Amino acid sequence: MAASKFKMFKSLYLKDLREARVEVLIVAIATLVSILWIFAKTEGDSRMIIMVPAVALMGLAGFLPVITSFRILGREWGQNTIYLMMSLPVSGTMMLGSKLLVLLSEYLAGTLLVGTISSIAIIISFPDLLPELNRQADLILMTKILISLYAASIAAIVYLFSCSFLSQLFGKLFSRASGFITLVVFLLLLFGPGKFSPELGWNLHYQATDIASSIAFIWIYVGITLVLALLLLAASVWIWERKMEL
């Protein structure tokens, strides 16, 4: 039984992954082309301009999965495959969970590709950079900070995906103004927690006395954000299984 569910989950995951691979390929090609162009046109300290396309492409790698989150779920209605999906012995948890994993895979692949390619390009361009950083700063501490910030970005993007799912499913409960309702609900879910409960948002007033405290605060943010994301995902599953009609 468990093996059968795993195969079904894998099939759902691979079905949507085909579409996400296109976005990852776009990010990879754009990163390689921009880095190679800078290598061909610059030399010496001028190559530090690599950071400009790296930051822009990192933003693109984070933005594309959000667009995909609306497309892969909206496509089920657009192609009328939603009725086939709901008639299958597939739970809402499995259906939305597979889509969430696809989106997370796209985000991880895109951002890690941009980060890895850009880092290699900078290290090649400035071979003395790492030894210099090691002399002036604690590389282990810097690594911990980077890992913490990346974990925070993952938590934030998972929350965005959950907002996307819940807003779309809630909007589909209404026959009129479905798109407008989806947009309003998405914006409320996106900005509501920070407005009504500032302690749950980035504006939390936290007096960090040192870097270690700042890292601990980031992980607190990660935990709170993931809990909120799971609550929204649970609400999405409930709507899928209880309120959506064939």
One Martini backbone bead per residue (centre of mass of N, CA, C, O) as a GRO file, in nm:
protein
  246
    1MET     BB    1   0.059   0.062  -0.023
    2ALA     BB    2   0.301   0.254   0.011
    3ALA     BB    3   0.419   0.199  -0.272
    4SER     BB    4   0.172   0.302  -0.431
    5LYS     BB    5   0.176   0.594  -0.322
    6PHE     BB    6   0.459   0.662  -0.417
    7LYS     BB    7   0.408   0.622  -0.721
    8MET     BB    8   0.187   0.836  -0.739
    9PHE     BB    9   0.354   1.073  -0.639
   10LYS     BB   10   0.573   1.050  -0.856
   11SER     BB   11   0.387   1.098  -1.099
   12LEU     BB   12   0.291   1.379  -1.015
   13TYR     BB   13   0.570   1.507  -1.000
   14LEU     BB   14   0.670   1.449  -1.296
   15LYS     BB   15   0.446   1.595  -1.447
   16ASP     BB   16   0.526   1.891  -1.335
   17LEU     BB   17   0.839   1.892  -1.383
   18ARG     BB   18   0.850   1.944  -1.687
   19GLU     BB   19   0.776   2.247  -1.662
   20ALA     BB   20   1.001   2.342  -1.458
   21ARG     BB   21   1.255   2.280  -1.635
   22VAL     BB   22   1.239   2.528  -1.815
   23GLU     BB   23   1.308   2.744  -1.601
   24VAL     BB   24   1.583   2.628  -1.521
   25LEU     BB   25   1.709   2.650  -1.804
   26ILE     BB   26   1.685   2.955  -1.829
   27VAL     BB   27   1.863   3.027  -1.587
   28ALA     BB   28   2.120   2.877  -1.676
   29ILE     BB   29   2.164   3.020  -1.947
   30ALA     BB   30   2.165   3.313  -1.842
   31THR     BB   31   2.409   3.275  -1.657
   32LEU     BB   32   2.622   3.180  -1.860
   33VAL     BB   33   2.602   3.413  -2.061
   34SER     BB   34   2.665   3.649  -1.865
   35ILE     BB   35   2.939   3.546  -1.762
   36LEU     BB   36   3.082   3.512  -2.038
   37TRP     BB   37   3.049   3.806  -2.126
   38ILE     BB   38   3.214   3.930  -1.894
   39PHE     BB   39   3.477   3.775  -1.953
   40ALA     BB   40   3.507   3.898  -2.247
   41LYS     BB   41   3.480   4.225  -2.151
   42THR     BB   42   3.663   4.170  -1.896
   43GLU     BB   43   3.905   4.267  -1.633
   44GLY     BB   44   3.985   4.219  -1.333
   45ASP     BB   45   3.805   4.423  -1.124
   46SER     BB   46   3.561   4.442  -1.329
   47ARG     BB   47   3.441   4.147  -1.257
   48MET     BB   48   3.255   4.235  -1.014
   49ILE     BB   49   2.997   4.268  -1.201
   50ILE     BB   50   2.881   3.982  -1.160
   51MET     BB   51   2.683   4.059  -0.924
   52VAL     BB   52   2.453   4.179  -1.088
   53PRO     BB   53   2.342   3.925  -1.242
   54ALA     BB   54   2.329   3.744  -0.994
   55VAL     BB   55   2.105   3.896  -0.844
   56ALA     BB   56   1.896   3.899  -1.072
   57LEU     BB   57   1.888   3.582  -1.111
   58MET     BB   58   1.803   3.517  -0.824
   59GLY     BB   59   1.531   3.658  -0.851
   60LEU     BB   60   1.430   3.488  -1.089
   61ALA     BB   61   1.451   3.208  -0.943
   62GLY     BB   62   1.227   3.304  -0.729
   63PHE     BB   63   0.989   3.400  -0.924
   64LEU     BB   64   0.910   3.165  -1.116
   65PRO     BB   65   0.773   2.965  -0.909
   66VAL     BB   66   0.532   3.151  -0.852
   67ILE     BB   67   0.417   3.139  -1.135
   68THR     BB   68   0.396   2.829  -1.144
   69SER     BB   69   0.186   2.797  -0.911
   70PHE     BB   70  -0.047   2.913  -1.091
   71ARG     BB   71  -0.020   2.729  -1.344
   72ILE     BB   72  -0.041   2.425  -1.235
   73LEU     BB   73  -0.327   2.474  -1.108
   74GLY     BB   74  -0.482   2.629  -1.334
   75ARG     BB   75  -0.451   2.405  -1.553
   76GLU     BB   76  -0.660   2.203  -1.440
   77TRP     BB   77  -0.896   2.388  -1.536
   78GLY     BB   78  -0.819   2.464  -1.830
   79GLN     BB   79  -0.803   2.129  -1.905
   80ASN     BB   80  -1.003   1.958  -1.713
   81THR     BB   81  -0.820   1.775  -1.502
   82ILE     BB   82  -0.954   1.811  -1.223
   83TYR     BB   83  -1.173   1.587  -1.252
   84LEU     BB   84  -0.978   1.352  -1.273
   85MET     BB   85  -0.826   1.396  -1.007
   86MET     BB   86  -1.087   1.380  -0.818
   87SER     BB   87  -1.157   1.073  -0.917
   88LEU     BB   88  -0.916   0.987  -0.786
   89PRO     BB   89  -0.723   0.807  -0.535
   90VAL     BB   90  -0.641   1.120  -0.439
   91SER     BB   91  -0.520   1.319  -0.223
   92GLY     BB   92  -0.472   1.643  -0.137
   93THR     BB   93  -0.195   1.602  -0.015
   94MET     BB   94  -0.066   1.467  -0.264
   95MET     BB   95  -0.129   1.679  -0.476
   96LEU     BB   96  -0.008   1.938  -0.332
   97GLY     BB   97   0.262   1.812  -0.245
   98SER     BB   98   0.378   1.765  -0.531
   99LYS     BB   99   0.367   2.064  -0.618
  100LEU     BB  100   0.544   2.175  -0.393
  101LEU     BB  101   0.797   2.007  -0.467
  102VAL     BB  102   0.836   2.122  -0.747
  103LEU     BB  103   0.875   2.420  -0.663
  104LEU     BB  104   1.113   2.367  -0.472
  105SER     BB  105   1.298   2.243  -0.686
  106GLU     BB  106   1.311   2.493  -0.865
  107TYR     BB  107   1.432   2.684  -0.656
  108LEU     BB  108   1.686   2.524  -0.583
  109ALA     BB  109   1.805   2.490  -0.865
  110GLY     BB  110   1.822   2.790  -0.945
  111THR     BB  111   1.982   2.914  -0.701
  112LEU     BB  112   2.222   2.712  -0.704
  113LEU     BB  113   2.317   2.770  -0.987
  114VAL     BB  114   2.374   3.070  -0.955
  115GLY     BB  115   2.561   3.050  -0.707
  116THR     BB  116   2.774   2.856  -0.825
  117ILE     BB  117   2.856   3.002  -1.087
  118SER     BB  118   2.928   3.275  -0.954
  119SER     BB  119   3.140   3.172  -0.753
  120ILE     BB  120   3.335   3.052  -0.957
  121ALA     BB  121   3.384   3.314  -1.115
  122ILE     BB  122   3.502   3.477  -0.875
  123ILE     BB  123   3.734   3.284  -0.796
  124ILE     BB  124   3.876   3.297  -1.072
  125SER     BB  125   3.907   3.614  -1.077
  126PHE     BB  126   3.970   3.591  -0.738
  127PRO     BB  127   4.202   3.398  -0.584
  128ASP     BB  128   4.249   3.593  -0.312
  129LEU     BB  129   3.974   3.612  -0.162
  130LEU     BB  130   3.957   3.378   0.044
  131PRO     BB  131   4.218   3.434   0.208
  132GLU     BB  132   4.128   3.723   0.285
  133LEU     BB  133   3.867   3.645   0.433
  134ASN     BB  134   4.008   3.455   0.639
  135ARG     BB  135   4.170   3.693   0.774
  136GLN     BB  136   3.910   3.899   0.828
  137ALA     BB  137   3.727   3.638   0.869
  138ASP     BB  138   3.477   3.403   0.956
  139LEU     BB  139   3.388   3.147   0.757
  140ILE     BB  140   3.203   2.982   0.938
  141LEU     BB  141   3.014   3.216   1.013
  142MET     BB  142   2.939   3.293   0.723
  143THR     BB  143   2.812   3.020   0.656
  144LYS     BB  144   2.589   3.029   0.869
  145ILE     BB  145   2.452   3.281   0.760
  146LEU     BB  146   2.390   3.178   0.473
  147ILE     BB  147   2.222   2.935   0.560
  148SER     BB  148   2.008   3.094   0.716
  149LEU     BB  149   1.913   3.274   0.478
  150TYR     BB  150   1.834   3.039   0.291
  151ALA     BB  151   1.625   2.916   0.482
  152ALA     BB  152   1.447   3.170   0.484
  153SER     BB  153   1.383   3.163   0.179
  154ILE     BB  154   1.243   2.889   0.181
  155ALA     BB  155   1.019   2.960   0.379
  156ALA     BB  156   0.903   3.196   0.212
  157ILE     BB  157   0.837   3.031  -0.049
  158VAL     BB  158   0.645   2.829   0.084
  159TYR     BB  159   0.444   3.043   0.172
  160LEU     BB  160   0.378   3.142  -0.113
  161PHE     BB  161   0.266   2.874  -0.217
  162SER     BB  162   0.037   2.852  -0.008
  163CYS     BB  163  -0.102   3.113  -0.092
  164SER     BB  164  -0.159   3.027  -0.381
  165PHE     BB  165  -0.334   2.779  -0.328
  166LEU     BB  166  -0.554   2.903  -0.142
  167SER     BB  167  -0.648   3.133  -0.330
  168GLN     BB  168  -0.735   2.955  -0.570
  169LEU     BB  169  -0.936   2.768  -0.423
  170PHE     BB  170  -1.114   2.992  -0.308
  171GLY     BB  171  -1.188   3.123  -0.583
  172LYS     BB  172  -1.333   2.852  -0.699
  173LEU     BB  173  -1.596   2.886  -0.511
  174PHE     BB  174  -1.650   3.109  -0.728
  175SER     BB  175  -1.817   3.201  -1.022
  176ARG     BB  176  -1.750   3.498  -0.951
  177ALA     BB  177  -1.468   3.670  -0.942
  178SER     BB  178  -1.227   3.467  -0.905
  179GLY     BB  179  -0.968   3.630  -0.969
  180PHE     BB  180  -1.012   3.860  -0.765
  181ILE     BB  181  -1.028   3.684  -0.511
  182THR     BB  182  -0.751   3.559  -0.539
  183LEU     BB  183  -0.590   3.823  -0.516
  184VAL     BB  184  -0.693   3.919  -0.240
  185VAL     BB  185  -0.614   3.668  -0.076
  186PHE     BB  186  -0.314   3.671  -0.142
  187LEU     BB  187  -0.253   3.953  -0.019
  188LEU     BB  188  -0.354   3.891   0.267
  189LEU     BB  189  -0.160   3.649   0.319
  190LEU     BB  190   0.106   3.807   0.262
  191PHE     BB  191   0.045   4.080   0.460
  192GLY     BB  192  -0.120   4.016   0.718
  193PRO     BB  193   0.075   3.906   0.941
  194GLY     BB  194   0.254   4.171   0.951
  195LYS     BB  195   0.013   4.368   1.027
  196PHE     BB  196  -0.137   4.210   1.274
  197SER     BB  197   0.159   4.049   1.340
  198PRO     BB  198   0.467   4.166   1.371
  199GLU     BB  199   0.607   3.914   1.513
  200LEU     BB  200   0.569   3.743   1.224
  201GLY     BB  201   0.759   3.936   1.092
  202TRP     BB  202   1.024   4.132   0.987
  203ASN     BB  203   0.933   4.359   1.222
  204LEU     BB  204   1.065   4.237   1.450
  205HIS     BB  205   1.156   4.325   1.779
  206TYR     BB  206   1.500   4.248   1.799
  207GLN     BB  207   1.766   4.226   2.036
  208ALA     BB  208   2.064   4.189   1.899
  209THR     BB  209   2.390   4.145   2.040
  210ASP     BB  210   2.474   3.929   1.816
  211ILE     BB  211   2.527   3.707   1.570
  212ALA     BB  212   2.411   3.458   1.712
  213SER     BB  213   2.134   3.592   1.767
  214SER     BB  214   2.065   3.643   1.471
  215ILE     BB  215   2.061   3.347   1.385
  216ALA     BB  216   1.841   3.259   1.583
  217PHE     BB  217   1.623   3.447   1.468
  218ILE     BB  218   1.610   3.324   1.186
  219TRP     BB  219   1.513   3.040   1.288
  220ILE     BB  220   1.252   3.145   1.407
  221TYR     BB  221   1.137   3.245   1.144
  222VAL     BB  222   1.137   2.975   0.999
  223GLY     BB  223   0.942   2.829   1.191
  224ILE     BB  224   0.698   3.022   1.170
  225THR     BB  225   0.665   3.014   0.861
  226LEU     BB  226   0.619   2.704   0.834
  227VAL     BB  227   0.368   2.688   1.008
  228LEU     BB  228   0.195   2.876   0.834
  229ALA     BB  229   0.223   2.712   0.573
  230LEU     BB  230   0.090   2.450   0.683
  231LEU     BB  231  -0.184   2.579   0.747
  232LEU     BB  232  -0.249   2.663   0.456
  233LEU     BB  233  -0.222   2.380   0.334
  234ALA     BB  234  -0.446   2.251   0.506
  235ALA     BB  235  -0.669   2.436   0.395
  236SER     BB  236  -0.637   2.347   0.101
  237VAL     BB  237  -0.703   2.049   0.145
  238TRP     BB  238  -0.986   2.094   0.260
  239ILE     BB  239  -1.106   2.224   0.008
  240TRP     BB  240  -1.042   1.997  -0.190
  241GLU     BB  241  -1.206   1.763  -0.022
  242ARG     BB  242  -1.486   1.937   0.071
  243LYS     BB  243  -1.559   2.182  -0.158
  244MET     BB  244  -1.500   2.051  -0.407
  245GLU     BB  245  -1.657   1.996  -0.727
  246LEU     BB  246  -1.745   1.790  -1.003
   0.00000   0.00000   0.00000
